[in-house]
Amino acid sequence: MRTALSALLLLGSWATASALPASAADSPAHTAKTAAPASGALVSAMQRDLGLTKDQALARLAAEKTATAVETKAKRAAGSSYGGSWFDAGSGRLTVAVTRSANTEAVRATGATVRLVEHSARELDATKARIDKLPAPKGIGSWYVDPKAGSVVVDVVASHRADNDVQAFLARAREAGPVKVRQTDHTPSTLAAGTVGGDPYYTGNVRCSIGFSVYGGFITAGHCDQHTGAVYGWDGSYVGNFQGSSFPDNDYAWVNVGSGWWTVPVVLGWGTVSDQLVRGSAEAPVGASICRSGSTSHWHCGTVLAKNETVNYSQGAVYQMTKTNVCAEPGDSGGSFISGDQAQGVTSGGWGDCTSGGETWFQPVNEILNRYGLTLHTA
């Protein structure tokens, strides 16, 4: 059964602070903006999934918050020499890749660690953009810019490595610029599911998860839109309709909320952990910890592995995705990815499950907000 807080995401919009129901207003998770950077639920999930103590989890969150701020300054200092960046969990600092033409002292002055690389981020992004224009066979899993490797990494499904069309794709990809090939045993797939009772929303014969509240509705995964019109909540009542969606190419959508439903800035704990307030959408760097909430597998955490990755689903390629090593399962599609109290994106697809592990991609939240002109509902 859902707690009162779980139902809250589906049942209303706060007009003023005084309108908050007593059950939520009295909860420690709904304190003022001076509250801790993450709920106990998120910290507990980080302890479980990242093998950290509570103090280590809190220290990592604090370091990642600093790294997020440093990333903006370091990128500006590096200018056209910027080659990408990532959070180093070992040192607790942001590493920034730069070409030899960079003013390395200016970059170090921001608090970042500097690594010299051959190719700038602009060059690697251009390489990926050229590969994005190639038709990808099913034996190609995904491709993304890896600043650590200084190249575009192409994931090839092992069982298809020798296929002629895969080899032809790789040959053309290498012509586009610096490319490294990585072999994988897994084929990415979306994470929608057939109708199962007691989950957050349904459309057609598919169950998916709510991502984040926006003023007027919520955002979720585009592949969840079955183009059947109405969206129904966990209790079977009418919520609203898809107002916009894109899949493939992108994997995002938004649903309007009405008929007695409203929105609040929380990510659900599903009655077993406390809910997490959402206070913004500052983008976490590669290497940062991140957690996911979904209607099937609930809370799980991991780290950001790559950004701007193209994922080649059976339905077609989806661009500008972020890859994580957080597990997910069918029905989690559209659910929330959050780092600390900052919204990151909505669950798209992946491979594996939460018993054996796996990888999951999400569509970044800020891209969705900008595409539809939406405003994230924050605490």
C-alpha positions in Angstrom: 0.0 0.0 0.0 1.1 3.6 -0.6 1.8 6.0 2.2 0.1 9.4 2.3 3.3 10.9 0.9 3.4 8.5 -2.0 -0.1 9.4 -3.0 0.8 13.1 -2.7 2.8 13.2 -5.9 -0.4 12.2 -7.8 -2.9 14.2 -5.9 -2.2 17.9 -5.9 -0.4 21.2 -6.4 0.7 23.3 -3.4 -0.9 26.7 -3.7 0.9 28.0 -0.6 2.9 26.4 2.2 0.0 26.6 4.5 -2.1 24.5 2.1 0.3 21.5 2.7 -1.5 18.6 4.3 -0.5 18.0 7.9 0.9 14.6 7.2 3.4 16.1 4.8 4.0 19.3 6.7 5.0 17.4 9.8 7.5 15.1 7.9 11.2 15.8 8.4 11.6 15.4 4.6 9.6 18.5 4.1 11.6 21.0 6.1 12.9 24.3 4.8 15.7 24.7 2.3 18.3 24.6 5.0 17.6 20.8 5.4 20.2 18.2 4.7 21.3 17.8 1.1 19.7 14.4 0.8 17.0 12.3 2.5 17.8 9.3 4.7 16.3 7.2 1.9 18.8 8.4 -0.7 21.7 8.1 1.7 20.6 4.5 2.7 20.4 3.5 -1.0 23.9 4.9 -1.6 25.2 2.9 1.3 23.6 -0.3 -0.1 24.4 0.1 -3.8 27.8 1.9 -3.6 29.1 0.1 -0.5 29.5 3.2 1.5 29.1 4.1 5.2 26.7 6.9 6.1 29.5 9.3 6.6 31.1 8.4 3.3 27.8 8.8 1.5 27.3 12.3 3.0 30.9 13.3 2.2 30.5 12.1 -1.4 27.4 14.1 -1.8 29.1 17.2 -0.5 32.1 16.6 -2.8 29.9 16.1 -5.8 28.0 19.3 -5.1 31.3 21.2 -5.1 32.4 19.4 -8.3 29.2 20.4 -10.1 30.0 24.0 -9.3 33.6 23.7 -10.3 32.7 22.1 -13.7 31.0 25.2 -14.9 34.0 27.4 -14.0 36.6 25.0 -15.3 34.9 24.7 -18.6 34.8 28.4 -19.0 38.5 28.7 -18.1 39.5 25.9 -20.6 37.6 27.5 -23.4 38.1 25.7 -26.8 40.7 23.5 -25.2 38.1 21.8 -23.0 38.2 18.0 -23.5 35.5 16.9 -21.0 35.3 16.3 -17.3 34.4 13.7 -14.7 34.1 13.3 -10.9 36.9 11.2 -9.3 35.4 9.4 -6.3 38.8 8.5 -5.0 40.1 12.0 -4.7 36.7 13.6 -4.3 37.6 16.2 -7.0 36.6 17.0 -10.6 39.1 16.0 -13.3 39.1 18.2 -16.4 40.6 17.1 -19.7 42.3 19.9 -21.7 44.4 20.0 -24.9 47.9 21.4 -24.8 46.8 24.8 -25.9 44.9 25.3 -22.6 45.8 27.7 -19.8 46.2 24.9 -17.3 46.9 27.1 -14.4 43.6 29.0 -14.9 41.8 25.6 -15.0 43.6 24.4 -11.8 42.7 27.7 -10.1 39.0 26.6 -10.3 39.8 23.7 -8.0 39.9 21.0 -10.8 42.5 18.4 -11.4 43.9 18.8 -15.0 44.6 16.0 -17.5 46.2 16.7 -20.9 44.5 15.0 -23.9 44.8 15.0 -27.7 41.3 15.8 -28.7 39.0 18.6 -27.5 35.3 18.0 -26.5 34.3 19.9 -29.6 36.3 17.5 -31.8 34.8 14.4 -30.0 31.3 15.8 -30.2 31.7 16.4 -33.9 32.9 12.8 -34.4 29.8 11.5 -32.5 27.5 13.8 -34.5 28.9 12.3 -37.7 28.4 8.7 -36.4 24.8 9.7 -35.3 24.0 10.2 -39.0 24.9 6.6 -39.9 22.2 3.9 -39.9 23.0 1.5 -37.1 22.4 -2.2 -37.3 21.0 -4.1 -34.4 24.4 -5.4 -33.4 25.4 -1.9 -32.3 24.3 -1.2 -28.8 25.3 2.5 -28.3 28.0 5.1 -28.8 29.2 8.0 -26.7 32.0 10.5 -26.1 34.3 9.2 -23.4 36.6 12.1 -22.2 38.8 9.6 -20.2 39.5 7.6 -23.3 39.7 10.7 -25.5 37.5 9.1 -28.1 34.0 8.0 -29.1 33.3 4.6 -27.6 31.1 2.3 -29.7 29.5 -0.7 -27.9 29.2 -3.8 -30.0 27.0 -6.8 -29.0 29.4 -9.7 -28.9 27.1 -12.1 -30.7 27.0 -9.7 -33.6 30.6 -8.6 -33.7 31.4 -10.5 -37.0 28.2 -9.4 -38.8 29.0 -7.7 -42.1 26.7 -4.8 -41.4 28.3 -4.3 -38.0 31.8 -4.3 -39.5 30.7 -1.9 -42.2 29.2 0.5 -39.5 32.5 0.3 -37.5 34.6 1.1 -40.6 32.5 4.2 -41.4 32.6 5.2 -37.7 36.4 5.1 -37.6 36.4 7.4 -40.7 34.4 9.9 -38.6 37.2 10.5 -36.1 38.8 8.9 -33.0 36.8 5.8 -32.1 37.3 2.9 -29.7 35.2 -0.3 -29.9 34.0 -2.0 -26.7 32.4 -5.4 -26.7 29.3 -6.0 -24.6 27.1 -9.1 -24.0 23.9 -7.0 -23.6 21.4 -5.4 -25.9 19.6 -2.3 -24.5 15.8 -2.3 -24.3 13.2 0.0 -23.0 11.6 -0.6 -19.6 7.9 -0.4 -20.0 5.7 -3.2 -18.7 2.2 -4.8 -19.1 -0.5 -3.7 -16.8 0.2 -4.5 -13.2 -2.1 -3.3 -10.3 -0.8 -0.8 -7.7 1.7 1.2 -9.8 1.8 4.9 -10.6 0.3 5.3 -14.1 -1.1 3.4 -17.0 -1.6 4.2 -20.7 -3.0 1.6 -23.1 -1.7 -1.7 -21.9 1.6 -0.3 -20.5 2.6 0.6 -17.0 5.3 3.3 -16.5 6.6 5.5 -13.8 6.3 9.2 -13.1 9.6 11.2 -13.5 9.3 14.7 -12.0 6.6 17.1 -11.3 6.4 20.2 -13.5 3.9 23.0 -13.1 0.8 21.7 -14.8 1.8 18.0 -15.0 4.7 15.6 -15.0 7.5 14.4 -17.3 8.2 10.8 -18.2 9.6 8.6 -21.0 8.4 9.1 -24.5 8.1 5.3 -25.3 5.4 5.1 -22.6 3.1 7.1 -24.8 0.9 4.4 -26.5 -1.1 7.2 -28.3 -4.3 6.0 -26.7 -5.1 9.3 -25.2 -5.9 9.1 -21.5 -3.4 8.4 -18.7 -4.6 6.7 -15.5 -3.1 6.8 -12.0 -2.2 4.1 -9.6 -5.8 4.0 -8.3 -7.3 3.7 -11.8 -8.7 7.3 -11.9 -8.1 9.6 -14.9 -5.1 11.9 -14.5 -4.7 13.6 -17.9 -3.3 13.1 -21.4 0.1 13.1 -23.1 0.6 16.7 -24.2 3.8 15.9 -26.1 6.1 12.9 -26.6 9.1 11.8 -28.7 10.4 8.3 -29.3 12.8 7.3 -30.9 15.3 10.1 -31.6 14.4 11.2 -28.1 12.7 9.4 -25.2 10.7 12.0 -23.3 7.1 13.1 -22.8 5.0 15.2 -20.6 1.4 14.6 -19.2 -1.0 17.3 -18.0 -2.5 16.8 -14.6 -6.2 17.6 -13.8 -9.4 16.1 -12.6 -8.5 16.5 -8.9 -4.9 15.5 -9.2 -2.0 17.8 -8.5 1.8 17.9 -8.3 4.4 18.2 -5.6 8.2 18.3 -5.8 9.1 14.9 -4.4 10.5 11.6 -5.5 8.7 8.7 -4.0 10.1 6.3 -1.4 7.2 3.8 -1.9 6.3 3.5 1.7 9.6 1.7 2.7 11.9 4.8 2.7 11.2 8.5 3.1 10.5 10.7 0.1 13.1 13.0 -1.4 12.5 16.6 -2.0 13.5 18.1 -5.4 15.2 21.5 -5.2 16.6 22.0 -8.7 18.1 20.4 -11.8 21.9 21.1 -11.7 23.5 18.5 -13.9 25.9 16.1 -12.0 29.2 15.3 -13.7 30.4 12.0 -15.0 31.5 9.9 -12.0 29.0 11.4 -9.6 26.6 9.2 -7.5 23.0 9.1 -8.7 19.9 7.3 -7.5 16.7 6.2 -9.3 13.2 5.7 -8.2 10.8 3.5 -10.1 7.5 1.7 -9.6 8.9 -1.8 -10.0 12.3 -1.8 -8.3 12.0 1.3 -6.1 15.3 3.0 -4.9 18.6 2.0 -6.3 21.9 4.0 -6.7 25.1 4.0 -8.7 27.2 6.4 -10.6 27.1 8.4 -13.9 29.1 6.5 -16.5 28.8 8.7 -19.7 26.8 11.5 -21.2 25.5 12.3 -24.7 25.4 8.6 -25.5 23.4 7.4 -28.5 21.5 4.2 -27.6 20.4 1.9 -30.5 17.1 0.3 -29.3 15.2 -2.1 -31.6 12.7 0.8 -32.3 15.5 3.1 -33.4 18.3 5.3 -32.0 17.8 7.7 -29.1 20.3 10.6 -28.8 21.8 12.6 -25.9 21.3 10.0 -23.2 23.1 9.6 -20.0 24.4 6.1 -19.0 24.6 4.9 -15.4 25.3 1.6 -13.6 22.1 1.8 -11.7 19.8 -1.2 -12.1 16.2 -1.0 -13.4 13.4 -3.3 -14.4 10.3 -3.3 -16.6 7.8 -0.8 -15.3 10.5 1.6 -14.1 10.4 3.5 -17.5 9.9 7.2 -17.0 11.0 7.2 -13.4 13.2 9.6 -11.6 17.0 9.9 -11.6 18.2 12.2 -8.9 21.6 13.3 -7.5 21.3 14.7 -4.0 18.3 16.9 -4.3 18.8 17.8 -7.9 16.7 16.2 -10.7 18.8 14.6 -13.4 16.5 12.8 -15.8 13.8 10.2 -16.6 14.5 6.5 -17.0 14.6 5.3 -20.6 16.0 1.7 -20.8 18.9 -0.5 -20.1 19.9 -4.1 -19.6 20.0 -6.4 -16.6 17.9 -6.3 -13.4 18.1 -5.4 -9.8 19.1 -9.0 -8.8 22.1 -9.4 -11.1 22.8 -5.7 -11.8 23.0 -3.9 -15.1 23.2 -0.4 -16.8 20.4 2.1 -17.3 20.1 5.2 -19.5 18.1 8.3 -18.8 17.0 11.3 -20.8 18.3 14.5 -19.1 15.7 16.6 -17.4 16.8 20.0 -18.6 16.5 18.9 -22.2 12.9 17.9 -21.6 12.0 21.2 -19.8 13.6 23.2 -22.6 11.9 21.2 -25.3 8.4 21.8 -24.0 8.8 25.1 -22.1 8.1 23.5 -18.8 9.1 24.6 -15.3 10.3 22.0 -12.8 8.3 22.0 -9.6 10.8 22.5 -6.8 10.7 22.8 -3.0 
